[in-house]
Amino acid sequence: MTEETDLTRLIVDALEDLKALDIRIVDVRGQTSVTDWLVIASGTSSRHVKSLADHVAQEMKVKHGIPALGSEGADAAEWVLVDFDSVVLHVMQPPIREFYDLERPPAFTLPFSQASVKAIGIDAAVVLP
């Protein structure tokens, strides 16, 4: 196993501790320079979403010595993102998850020049309809 897959497994285990729903792992290597893996899960309510994200962040830091680089969305707790560098966790309420559909592959890629792609700091320019 690689470091990223070990990290992904630890995140999934922590999500399972608090009964996260519909956990998915998405390999985005080669599609973005931001991260290598997405872990996507659902919670039943805003309280459950926030609890899941908080629990994963605590478990990773306390048990495994891996602090999150940051998190966003805990105030509203409809969609909470926790960044572990090579793995980014997304915990969402089901309607939000269905609307954004992060598991869906990009519908199309717009052709950009290599210079413009480098200028904005991404590996590929992807536009979702």
C-alpha positions, 0 to 999 in steps of 0.5 A, a space after each residue: 500500500 502507498 502512503 495515500 491509500 493508507 491515509 484514505 483507509 484511515 479516513 474511511 475507518 474514521 467515517 465508518 466509526 460514526 456511520 457515514 453513508 455512501 462512502 466513495 473514494 475517487 482517484 483524481 491523480 492526473 486530473 488535478 494538481 490540488 490532490 490525488 484522492 477524494 473521499 466523499 461521504 454523506 451525513 444524515 443532517 447538518 449535525 451529522 455532517 459536522 460530527 463526521 468531519 470533526 471526528 475524522 480530523 481529530 482521529 487523524 491528528 490524535 491517533 495518527 499524527 496527521 493534522 488537517 491542513 484546513 477545513 471549510 464549511 463547518 458553520 453551515 455543515 451542508 458540505 464540509 471539506 477537510 484537506 489532508 493534502 494528498 487526500 481531500 475529504 468531502 462530507 455532504 448532506 445528500 441533496 448537496 451531494 446529489 446537486 454537485 455530483 463530484 463522483 461524476 467524471 467531467 463531461 468535457 474538457 475544453 482545449 486550452 493552450 499549455 501556457 494558459 493552463 500553466 498560468 492558472 496553475 492546474 494540470 488540465 482545464 475541466 469544465 462541468 456543465 
